[in-house]
Amino acid sequence: ASMPGERAELCYVTGLQLPAMENHPKVQGNAKLISAKDVGFPFQFRGRFVDDRSAATVSGLASSKAHSALRWLMERQGFQKYGMNFVGWYTGDPALDLGDDEDGERPVPDTFESYINALFRAVQGYEKDWKAESDLDDLTDEARAALDEVVILGLQAATDGRMSVTYEQEMPGNVFVEHVNRWNAGCRWLMKDPKQPLTERPVTWLEICEAVMGKNSFQATWRDFKADKSATKYLRDLQLRLLHCVVEAQPIPENMVSAAFNRAVQPLSFTSSDGKWNSWKWQNCMATACAMIRKLYLDRKPSRTVSPALDTTCPERDYLYGRLLALAHYMDPNTPSHAM
């Protein structure tokens, strides 16, 4: 980071006359949020501004504080994977008493680290820790008021040197709680985990992405350390769309539901490394697709009740055929029931 000199200019962040920053700090790797170089890209700002400072000037003081705070938050209460970053924090005054403690050290500000980390896990379908953190009855009046000032920020490095803001949302904490709980209550099904009994739980983002993308494309993202392959970009897009669904209570996209359904009805495509049919993978995809279909129905008709339990009163033909297929699978679980 560098400043051109001591000549003061208007800082668009603080509104004060301060020395402007010329080369802003990097956020992650070589990626920067603020950059306006005109050496390799001659039309980067020309045609709109006379020079790079015509758009905005940020002082060195504001830039260094903002970037230091952002990196600090990303390390402690953020989600970083597949070339994207999500970070959340409490936007109010992080500490009312900034005096030193008994040991002469300044206390660490409360940025709602445990709440934000539990929120990110709950958003992705892991609701265990979220129930304790989101129970408003157990919070103090000060903590409950602070939840009204929580922001979620999404960042993505489009190139090696540039990072962009792809998502920003600020809403009261009780709305966050309501939206996340609504998603987890709607997008859930009886899931069969390898080492656990059959339990009803929300499906995770990774389960949804694997059901939509397919096993091969999904596993290709694990080895994409540079996060630049088409499969990884597709995965980022899916997770960003899911974030809108969970945090903003938007309806689940129908094309995602259709993609998961089309994979679930092709059981013979689920094979293990030795070429044998993988019953567990197919059942997991089928349950994930059922959870997504259930969420789609609830988005269309919120008053409707959809349960994985057997409805003996349903006379619809597709439901009755489904019962026959379920019976065939129960009688011979190692054979794909589509053979009926």
C-alpha positions in Angstrom: 0.0 0.0 0.0 1.3 3.5 -0.8 0.2 7.1 -0.8 1.3 9.6 -3.4 2.3 12.3 -0.9 1.0 14.6 1.8 -1.4 16.5 -0.4 -4.8 16.2 1.2 -7.8 15.2 -0.9 -11.5 14.6 -0.1 -11.9 11.0 1.3 -15.2 9.6 0.1 -15.3 7.3 3.2 -14.7 9.7 6.0 -15.6 13.0 4.3 -12.4 14.5 5.5 -9.4 16.1 3.7 -6.7 13.4 4.0 -3.8 12.0 2.0 -5.3 9.7 -0.7 -4.3 6.1 -1.1 -2.7 5.2 -4.5 -2.1 1.5 -4.2 -4.7 -0.2 -2.0 -4.0 -3.4 0.1 -4.8 -6.8 -1.2 -7.8 -8.6 0.3 -6.9 -12.2 -0.5 -3.9 -13.4 -2.5 -3.3 -10.8 -5.2 -7.0 -9.8 -5.4 -7.9 -6.2 -4.6 -11.3 -4.6 -4.0 -10.1 -1.1 -5.0 -8.0 -0.7 -8.1 -7.9 1.6 -11.1 -4.6 1.0 -12.9 -4.5 2.1 -16.5 -1.3 0.5 -17.7 -2.4 -2.8 -19.1 -6.0 -1.9 -19.7 -6.0 1.5 -21.5 -9.8 1.8 -21.4 -10.4 0.9 -17.8 -11.7 4.3 -16.8 -11.1 6.5 -19.9 -14.3 7.6 -21.6 -16.0 8.0 -18.2 -13.4 9.9 -16.1 -10.3 12.0 -16.8 -8.2 10.0 -14.4 -8.7 7.2 -11.8 -9.3 9.7 -9.0 -12.3 11.3 -10.8 -14.4 8.3 -9.7 -13.5 8.3 -6.0 -10.7 8.9 -3.6 -10.1 6.9 -0.5 -7.7 8.0 2.1 -4.9 5.8 3.4 -6.4 5.9 6.9 -9.8 4.7 5.8 -8.3 2.1 3.4 -6.0 0.5 5.8 -8.6 0.3 8.6 -11.3 -1.2 6.3 -9.0 -3.8 4.7 -7.5 -4.8 8.1 -11.0 -5.2 9.6 -12.2 -7.2 6.5 -9.3 -9.6 6.6 -9.7 -10.0 10.4 -13.4 -10.9 9.9 -12.8 -13.3 7.0 -10.3 -15.3 9.1 -12.7 -15.7 12.0 -16.3 -15.6 10.8 -16.4 -16.3 7.1 -17.0 -19.0 4.6 -14.2 -19.5 2.0 -14.4 -22.1 -0.7 -14.7 -22.6 -4.4 -13.1 -19.2 -5.1 -15.8 -17.3 -3.2 -15.9 -15.7 0.2 -18.9 -14.9 2.5 -18.4 -13.0 5.7 -20.8 -11.6 8.2 -20.6 -9.3 11.2 -22.4 -7.1 13.6 -22.4 -3.6 12.1 -23.0 -1.6 15.3 -20.5 -0.4 17.8 -18.5 -3.6 18.6 -17.6 -2.5 22.1 -19.3 0.1 24.2 -16.4 0.2 26.6 -13.1 0.4 24.7 -11.0 0.9 27.8 -8.3 -1.5 28.8 -9.1 -4.5 31.0 -7.4 -5.4 34.3 -4.4 -6.9 32.5 -3.9 -3.7 30.5 -5.0 -5.2 27.2 -7.8 -3.9 25.1 -10.7 -6.4 25.0 -11.5 -8.1 21.7 -14.7 -6.5 20.2 -17.8 -8.7 20.0 -18.6 -9.1 16.3 -21.1 -11.9 16.9 -18.6 -14.5 15.8 -20.4 -17.6 17.1 -23.8 -16.3 15.8 -22.4 -15.7 12.3 -20.6 -19.0 12.1 -23.7 -20.8 13.2 -25.7 -18.8 10.6 -23.4 -19.9 7.8 -23.6 -23.5 8.8 -27.4 -23.3 9.1 -27.7 -21.6 5.7 -25.9 -24.6 4.3 -28.3 -27.1 6.0 -26.4 -27.8 9.2 -28.9 -26.7 11.9 -27.6 -28.2 15.1 -25.7 -25.2 16.4 -28.1 -22.7 14.9 -31.0 -23.7 17.2 -29.0 -22.6 20.3 -27.7 -19.3 18.7 -31.1 -18.3 17.2 -33.2 -18.8 20.3 -34.2 -15.2 20.9 -35.8 -16.1 24.3 -32.3 -16.9 25.7 -30.7 -13.7 24.6 -30.3 -10.5 26.6 -32.1 -7.3 25.6 -28.7 -5.9 24.4 -27.9 -9.0 22.3 -31.4 -9.1 20.8 -31.2 -5.4 19.8 -27.7 -6.0 18.3 -29.1 -8.7 16.0 -30.9 -5.9 14.1 -27.5 -4.8 12.8 -26.1 -7.9 11.0 -24.8 -7.8 7.5 -23.7 -10.6 5.1 -21.1 -9.8 2.4 -20.1 -12.0 -0.5 -16.8 -11.6 -2.4 -15.4 -13.3 -5.4 -12.1 -13.0 -7.3 -13.1 -12.6 -10.9 -9.4 -12.6 -11.9 -6.1 -13.1 -10.0 -5.9 -9.3 -9.3 -9.4 -8.2 -8.8 -12.1 -9.1 -6.3 -15.7 -8.0 -6.6 -18.7 -7.8 -4.3 -21.2 -10.3 -5.5 -23.6 -10.3 -2.6 -24.6 -7.8 0.2 -27.6 -8.1 2.5 -28.4 -6.3 5.7 -31.6 -7.1 7.6 -32.8 -7.4 11.2 -31.6 -10.5 13.0 -35.1 -11.8 13.6 -35.7 -11.8 9.8 -32.5 -13.8 9.3 -33.8 -16.3 11.9 -37.2 -16.5 10.3 -35.8 -17.0 6.8 -33.2 -19.6 7.7 -35.7 -21.6 9.8 -38.2 -21.5 7.0 -35.7 -22.9 4.6 -34.6 -25.7 7.0 -38.2 -26.5 7.8 -39.2 -26.7 4.1 -36.2 -28.3 2.3 -35.9 -31.4 4.4 -36.6 -35.2 4.0 -35.8 -38.5 5.5 -32.1 -38.9 4.8 -30.1 -42.1 5.1 -26.6 -41.3 6.4 -23.9 -44.1 6.2 -23.3 -44.3 10.0 -26.7 -43.1 11.3 -30.2 -44.3 11.2 -32.8 -42.8 8.9 -33.6 -39.3 10.2 -35.5 -36.3 8.9 -33.2 -33.3 8.5 -32.6 -30.4 6.1 -30.5 -31.3 3.0 -27.2 -29.6 2.8 -26.0 -27.3 0.0 -23.4 -29.8 -1.0 -26.1 -32.5 -1.4 -28.2 -30.2 -3.5 -25.2 -29.2 -5.7 -24.2 -32.8 -6.2 -27.8 -33.8 -7.1 -28.0 -30.9 -9.6 -24.5 -31.2 -11.1 -23.9 -34.9 -11.0 -21.2 -36.9 -9.3 -18.4 -36.4 -11.8 -18.8 -32.6 -12.2 -19.2 -32.2 -8.4 -16.1 -34.2 -7.6 -14.1 -32.2 -10.2 -14.4 -29.1 -8.0 -12.5 -30.9 -5.2 -9.3 -30.9 -7.3 -9.7 -27.4 -8.7 -7.4 -25.6 -6.4 -7.3 -22.5 -8.6 -11.1 -22.4 -8.7 -11.2 -21.6 -12.5 -12.8 -24.7 -14.0 -16.3 -24.6 -15.5 -17.6 -27.0 -12.9 -16.3 -24.8 -10.1 -17.9 -21.7 -11.6 -21.2 -23.6 -11.9 -20.9 -24.7 -8.3 -20.3 -21.1 -7.2 -23.4 -20.0 -9.2 -25.5 -22.7 -7.6 -24.4 -21.7 -4.1 -25.0 -18.0 -4.7 -28.5 -18.8 -5.9 -29.1 -21.0 -2.8 -27.9 -18.1 -0.6 -30.6 -15.9 -2.1 -33.2 -18.6 -1.4 -32.2 -19.0 2.2 -31.3 -15.5 3.4 -33.9 -13.6 1.3 -36.6 -16.3 1.3 -36.7 -16.4 -2.5 -38.3 -19.5 -4.1 -36.1 -22.4 -5.0 -35.3 -22.3 -8.8 -37.4 -24.7 -10.7 -34.5 -25.6 -13.1 -32.5 -26.8 -10.1 -35.3 -29.0 -8.9 -35.8 -30.4 -12.4 -32.1 -31.2 -12.8 -32.1 -33.1 -9.4 -35.2 -34.9 -10.4 -33.9 -36.0 -13.7 -30.8 -37.5 -12.1 -32.8 -39.2 -9.3 -34.9 -41.1 -11.9 -31.8 -42.6 -13.5 -30.6 -45.0 -10.7 -28.2 -47.0 -12.9 -26.1 -43.9 -13.4 -25.0 -44.1 -9.8 -22.0 -46.4 -9.8 -19.0 -46.8 -7.5 -15.3 -46.8 -8.6 -15.5 -50.5 -9.4 -18.5 -50.0 -11.7 -21.0 -51.5 -9.4 -24.3 -49.9 -8.7 -24.1 -47.5 -5.7 -27.4 -47.9 -3.9 -26.6 -45.4 -1.1 -25.6 -42.6 -3.6 -28.8 -43.0 -5.5 -31.0 -43.0 -2.4 -29.3 -39.9 -1.1 -29.9 -38.1 -4.5 -33.5 -39.3 -4.5 -34.1 -38.0 -1.0 -32.4 -34.7 -1.9 -34.6 -34.3 -4.9 -37.7 -35.1 -2.8 -36.7 -32.4 -0.3 -36.2 -29.9 -3.2 -39.6 -30.8 -4.7 -41.2 -30.4 -1.2 -39.7 -26.9 -0.9 -40.9 -26.0 -4.4 -44.5 -27.0 -3.5 -44.3 -25.1 -0.2 -43.0 -22.0 -2.0 -46.0 -22.1 -4.3 -48.6 -22.9 -1.6 -47.2 -22.0 1.8 -50.3 -23.3 3.5 -49.9 -26.8 2.1 -48.5 -29.6 4.2 -46.1 -32.0 2.6 -44.7 -34.9 4.7 -42.4 -37.8 3.8 -44.8 -40.0 5.8 -47.2 -42.3 3.8 -50.5 -40.7 2.8 -53.0 -43.6 2.5 -55.8 -41.2 1.4 -54.0 -39.8 -1.7 -55.8 -41.1 -4.9 -53.4 -39.5 -7.4 -52.0 -42.0 -9.9 -48.4 -40.9 -9.8 -48.4 -41.2 -6.0 -49.9 -44.8 -6.2 -47.3 -45.8 -8.7 -44.7 -44.4 -6.4 -46.0 -46.6 -3.6 -45.6 -49.7 -5.9 -42.0 -48.8 -6.7 -41.3 -48.2 -3.0 -42.7 -51.7 -2.2 -40.6 -53.3 -5.0 -37.5 -51.5 -3.6 -38.3 -52.7 -0.1 -38.6 -56.3 -1.3 -35.3 -56.1 -3.1 -33.2 -53.0 -2.0 -30.2 -54.0 -4.0 -32.0 -53.7 -7.3 -33.0 -50.3 -8.9 -36.7 -50.1 -8.5 -37.1 -48.4 -11.9 -36.9 -52.0 -13.4 -40.6 -52.3 -12.6 
